[in-house]
Amino acid sequence: MGWHNLTLTQGWSPDFRCRQVTSVKSPSEFMIMADTAADAVYDFAVLPTDSQQSLNWRITTIPGKVHRGGANVCLRWHVQWYLQKDLVCKDPPVLEELSKQRMWNADNLSAWGHE
């Protein structure tokens, strides 16, 4: 689960698995869910980078910008608003975005395993 385990495969990936709630290292910084583009296409998926989007299929999987250019994000105890650019990560990952990358991972590590 998360950024550094993300594989671009069709169907099931063994990297996607259920976790115990207690395994989330920093729950107040882990994104549980977020607003999508609300375009009625693939709205159940929210991914950290737009490289997984398919323009041919018109699928948008990055967090939406439906609230003043941003999205409401559900964290453990609260909902917080973020600009879309503060949630979406570059692909390939860059060191300048370590804090953004950690939000996407239950282990609170970046794409390189950094804290």
Beta strands, then each sheet from edge to edge (+ up, - down):
strand 1: 33-34
strand 2: 70-74
strand 3: 79-83
sheet 1: 1+ 2- 3+
end
